[in-house]
């Protein structure tokens, strides 16, 4: 069983390497987008303190209820 898996990985290594590089690229892009959005939001909140409570409430809402909605799929 394990030998079959390793032989498949060796035989189709170019396919699996292309999938790996595609996954790493997508992950890097998503991290950069999150970083940019977080920096912009952080600067905006530091400049306008009145927005802090609204952003805090929205982030709490997403943290508490979004994971449960993802489990439904």
C-alpha positions in Angstrom: 0.0 0.0 0.0 2.7 2.5 1.0 4.9 1.3 -1.8 2.1 2.1 -4.3 1.8 5.6 -2.9 5.5 6.2 -3.1 5.7 4.8 -6.6 2.8 7.0 -7.7 4.5 10.1 -6.2 7.7 9.2 -8.0 6.1 8.5 -11.3 4.0 11.7 -11.3 6.4 13.9 -9.5 6.1 16.8 -12.0 2.3 16.9 -11.6 2.6 16.9 -7.8 5.3 19.5 -7.8 3.2 21.8 -10.0 0.3 21.3 -7.6 2.6 22.1 -4.7 3.9 25.3 -6.3 0.4 26.4 -7.2 -0.7 25.8 -3.6 2.3 27.8 -2.2 1.6 30.7 -4.6 -2.1 30.9 -3.7 -1.1 30.8 0.0 1.4 33.5 -0.4 -1.0 35.7 -2.3 -3.7 35.2 0.4 -1.2 36.1 3.1 -0.2 39.3 1.3 -3.8 40.3 0.8 -4.5 39.7 4.5 -1.4 41.6 5.5 -2.3 44.6 3.4 -5.9 44.7 4.6 -4.7 44.4 8.2 -2.2 47.2 7.9 -4.7 49.5 6.2 -7.4 48.7 8.8 -4.9 49.1 11.7 -3.7 52.5 10.5 -7.4 53.6 9.9 -8.4 52.5 13.4 -5.4 54.2 15.0 -6.3 57.5 13.2 -10.1 57.3 13.9 -10.7 56.0 17.4 -14.5 56.2 17.0 -14.3 53.3 14.5 -12.6 51.0 17.1 -15.8 49.7 18.7 -17.4 49.0 15.4 -14.4 47.1 14.1 -14.0 45.2 17.4 -17.7 44.2 17.3 -17.4 43.0 13.7 -14.2 41.0 14.4 -15.8 39.4 17.4 -18.9 38.5 15.3 -16.7 36.8 12.6 -14.5 35.0 15.1 -17.5 33.6 17.0 -20.0 32.7 14.3 -18.1 32.3 11.0 -16.4 28.9 11.9 -19.8 27.4 12.7 -21.1 28.4 9.3 -18.1 26.8 7.6 -18.8 23.5 9.3 -22.1 23.2 7.5 -20.4 22.5 4.2 
